[in-house]
Amino acid sequence: MAIPRPTISLIVALFTLISLVESTSDTNNVFSPCVDASVQRSDGFTFGIAFAPRTSFFFNNSVQLSPCDRRLSLSSSTAQVAVFRPKVDEISLLTINTSNFFPGSVGGYMVAFAGRRYAARSIPAFVANDTFIVTSFTLVHEFRKGRLQNLYWKRDGCASCSGRSNFVCLNNQDCAIRTNNCRNRGGSVDCSLGIQLAFSGTDKHETVFNSWYEVKNLRQYSLFNLYSNLRDSLTGQYNRFF
């Protein structure tokens, strides 16, 4: 039976970052975020993050669907998508440059997604509006026997921005920067998005993933220390916290 073309292929991508895993240990030949994959440790795994208004991710304003689902109207809206291919069970720092893109201009929310039959997707996470932007996130991929079951945003309850004047705590869960401090809004702060990525569950050989247990013990922004080559260009606003 022919597989219908996914909605995601119709979305105009403003930016795409695909970190291809060039390794003989990569057994996953699925490179589309809208196709199911079964993975083992050290495989590459492709998933997407769509940016749009919160209501755009719900069918008939009631049921949340994957951005790959053609019943959503994302292809006819201003929605944007980024595609990533991290290495399974390795802690990764994903970055999205906002110098020419502002999430608030396309609706201000994002959903991580992957798969077709299983159609895993996160709940919509607030990113930005005209007043605030959240620049740091932790995303966990939950697998069972190598199949993605769930994607969820792990929040720290604003512990990392307590007492810091440049940050505002939103809804007791997200540390945000005032948008007038961002470079693309006339300020001096680089408001590029940083997404810490980790894995939980088991691969197709029932090997347990360990990266989530490692990242959950790290404080917010700690991964920026491990990526010194990115810190100056993407996360210079955090230098004084190290």
C-alpha positions as CSV (number, residue, x, y, z in Angstrom):
1,M,0.0,0.0,0.0
2,A,1.4,3.4,-1.0
3,I,2.4,5.7,1.9
4,P,0.8,9.1,1.5
5,R,3.1,12.1,1.4
6,P,3.3,13.5,4.9
7,T,2.2,17.0,5.7
8,I,5.7,17.9,6.9
9,S,7.0,17.7,3.3
10,L,4.7,20.6,2.4
11,I,5.9,22.9,5.1
12,V,8.4,25.5,4.0
13,A,11.5,25.0,6.1
14,L,13.2,28.2,7.2
15,F,16.0,26.2,8.7
16,T,17.1,22.6,8.7
17,L,19.9,21.1,10.7
18,I,20.6,17.4,10.0
19,S,23.5,16.0,11.9
20,L,24.2,12.9,9.8
21,V,25.8,10.0,11.6
22,E,28.6,8.8,9.5
23,S,29.3,5.6,11.2
24,T,29.3,1.9,10.3
25,S,27.4,1.3,13.5
26,D,24.4,3.3,12.2
27,T,21.8,0.7,11.1
28,N,18.9,3.1,10.8
29,N,18.2,3.9,7.1
30,V,15.1,6.0,7.9
31,F,15.9,9.7,7.3
32,S,12.4,11.2,7.3
33,P,10.8,12.3,10.5
34,C,7.4,11.1,9.2
35,V,8.5,7.4,8.8
36,D,8.6,4.8,11.5
37,A,12.1,3.5,12.6
38,S,13.4,0.8,14.9
39,V,16.7,1.8,16.4
40,Q,19.6,0.5,18.5
41,R,22.2,2.4,20.4
42,S,24.6,4.4,18.2
43,D,22.1,4.7,15.4
44,G,21.1,8.0,14.0
45,F,17.5,9.0,14.7
46,T,15.6,11.6,12.6
47,F,12.9,13.7,14.2
48,G,11.5,17.2,13.6
49,I,10.4,20.2,15.5
50,A,7.5,22.3,14.1
51,F,6.8,25.9,15.0
52,A,3.3,27.2,14.8
53,P,0.4,28.6,16.9
54,R,-0.7,26.2,19.6
55,T,-4.1,25.6,18.1
56,S,-2.5,24.5,14.8
57,F,-1.4,21.2,16.3
58,F,-5.0,20.2,17.2
59,F,-7.6,18.7,14.9
60,N,-11.0,20.3,15.3
61,N,-9.6,22.1,18.3
62,S,-9.7,18.9,20.4
63,V,-7.3,16.1,19.4
64,Q,-3.5,16.8,19.1
65,L,-2.1,15.2,16.0
66,S,1.5,14.8,14.7
67,P,2.7,17.5,12.3
68,C,3.0,14.7,9.8
69,D,-0.8,14.2,9.7
70,R,-2.4,15.7,6.6
71,R,-5.5,16.6,8.6
72,L,-3.6,19.5,10.2
73,S,-3.4,22.8,8.3
74,L,0.2,23.4,8.9
75,S,1.1,23.3,5.2
76,S,-1.2,26.3,4.5
77,S,0.0,28.4,7.4
78,T,3.3,30.1,8.4
79,A,4.5,27.0,10.2
80,Q,8.2,26.3,10.1
81,V,10.1,23.0,10.8
82,A,13.6,22.0,11.8
83,V,14.9,18.5,11.2
84,F,17.6,16.8,13.4
85,R,19.4,13.5,13.4
86,P,21.2,13.0,16.7
87,K,22.9,9.8,17.7
88,V,20.8,7.5,19.8
89,D,21.5,7.6,23.6
90,E,24.1,10.3,23.3
91,I,23.5,13.6,25.2
92,S,23.2,16.2,22.5
93,L,22.9,20.0,22.3
94,L,20.7,21.0,19.4
95,T,20.7,24.7,18.4
96,I,18.4,26.8,16.3
97,N,19.7,30.2,15.1
98,T,17.1,32.9,15.6
99,S,19.1,35.8,14.0
100,N,16.8,35.6,11.0
101,F,13.9,33.8,12.6
102,F,11.8,34.6,15.5
103,P,9.5,31.8,16.8
104,G,6.9,34.3,18.0
105,S,6.3,35.5,14.4
106,V,5.0,32.0,13.4
107,G,2.8,31.4,16.5
108,G,5.3,31.0,19.3
109,Y,4.9,27.2,20.1
110,M,6.8,24.2,19.1
111,V,6.1,20.4,18.9
112,A,8.7,17.7,18.6
113,F,7.6,14.7,16.5
114,A,8.6,11.5,14.7
115,G,7.0,8.5,13.1
116,R,3.9,7.7,11.1
117,R,2.0,4.7,12.5
118,Y,3.1,5.5,16.1
119,A,3.1,9.2,15.4
120,A,4.9,10.3,18.6
121,R,4.6,14.0,19.4
122,S,5.3,16.2,22.3
123,I,2.8,18.6,23.8
124,P,3.1,22.1,22.4
125,A,5.8,24.0,24.3
126,F,5.7,27.8,24.6
127,V,8.8,29.4,23.0
128,A,8.2,33.1,22.4
129,N,5.8,36.0,22.0
130,D,6.3,39.8,21.6
131,T,7.4,40.0,25.3
132,F,9.3,36.9,26.2
133,I,11.4,34.1,24.7
134,V,12.5,30.8,26.3
135,T,15.9,29.8,24.9
136,S,16.8,26.6,26.8
137,F,14.9,23.3,26.7
138,T,15.4,19.7,27.6
139,L,13.7,17.1,25.3
140,V,13.5,13.4,26.2
141,H,12.9,10.6,23.6
142,E,11.2,7.6,25.3
143,F,11.6,4.3,23.4
144,R,10.4,0.8,24.0
145,K,12.2,-2.0,22.1
146,G,13.6,0.5,19.7
147,R,10.3,2.2,18.8
148,L,9.7,5.8,19.8
149,Q,6.8,5.9,22.2
150,N,6.8,9.5,23.5
151,L,8.5,12.8,23.3
152,Y,8.3,15.2,26.3
153,W,9.8,18.4,27.5
154,K,11.5,18.2,30.9
155,R,11.2,21.5,32.9
156,D,13.2,22.5,35.9
157,G,10.6,24.8,37.6
158,C,12.7,27.9,37.0
159,A,15.4,26.8,39.5
160,S,18.1,27.9,37.1
161,C,17.0,31.5,36.7
162,S,16.1,32.3,40.3
163,G,17.6,35.6,41.3
164,R,18.9,36.4,37.8
165,S,17.7,39.8,36.7
166,N,18.0,39.0,33.0
167,F,15.5,36.1,33.3
168,V,11.8,36.0,34.1
169,C,10.0,32.8,35.4
170,L,6.9,32.1,33.4
171,N,4.2,29.9,34.9
172,N,6.6,28.6,37.5
173,Q,8.2,26.4,34.9
174,D,10.2,28.2,32.2
175,C,13.1,30.7,32.4
176,A,12.5,33.4,29.8
177,I,14.4,36.4,28.4
178,R,12.6,39.7,27.6
179,T,12.6,39.9,23.8
180,N,13.8,43.5,23.8
181,N,17.1,42.2,25.1
182,C,17.5,40.0,22.0
183,R,19.8,41.0,19.1
184,N,17.0,40.6,16.6
185,R,14.9,42.9,18.6
186,G,17.5,45.7,19.2
187,G,19.2,44.2,22.3
188,S,22.6,42.6,22.8
189,V,21.7,39.0,23.8
190,D,21.9,36.1,21.3
191,C,18.5,34.5,21.8
192,S,19.2,31.3,19.8
193,L,17.4,28.3,21.0
194,G,19.3,25.5,22.8
195,I,17.7,22.0,23.2
196,Q,19.4,19.5,25.5
197,L,18.5,16.0,24.2
198,A,18.4,12.7,26.0
199,F,17.0,9.2,25.6
200,S,15.2,6.8,27.9
201,G,13.8,3.3,27.6
202,T,15.2,0.4,25.5
203,D,16.5,-0.2,22.0
204,K,15.4,-3.0,19.6
205,H,17.8,-5.4,21.5
206,E,16.3,-4.3,24.8
207,T,19.5,-2.5,25.8
208,V,18.7,0.2,28.3
209,F,19.3,3.8,27.3
210,N,21.4,5.7,29.9
211,S,21.6,9.3,28.6
212,W,18.4,10.5,30.4
213,Y,19.8,9.3,33.8
214,E,22.9,11.3,33.1
215,V,21.3,14.6,31.9
216,K,18.7,14.7,34.7
217,N,21.5,15.2,37.2
218,L,22.9,18.2,35.3
219,R,21.7,21.6,36.1
220,Q,20.1,23.8,33.4
221,Y,22.6,25.1,30.8
222,S,25.3,22.8,32.0
223,L,25.7,21.2,28.6
224,F,26.8,24.5,27.1
225,N,30.0,24.0,29.0
226,L,30.6,20.8,27.1
227,Y,30.2,22.6,23.7
228,S,32.8,25.4,23.9
229,N,32.9,25.7,20.2
230,L,29.3,26.8,20.2
231,R,29.3,28.8,23.4
232,D,30.7,32.0,22.0
233,S,28.6,32.1,18.8
234,L,25.3,30.8,20.2
235,T,25.2,31.1,23.9
236,G,27.4,34.0,24.8
237,Q,24.7,35.4,27.1
238,Y,25.4,32.5,29.5
239,N,29.2,33.0,29.8
240,R,29.0,34.9,33.1
241,F,27.1,31.9,34.7
242,F,29.9,29.4,34.1
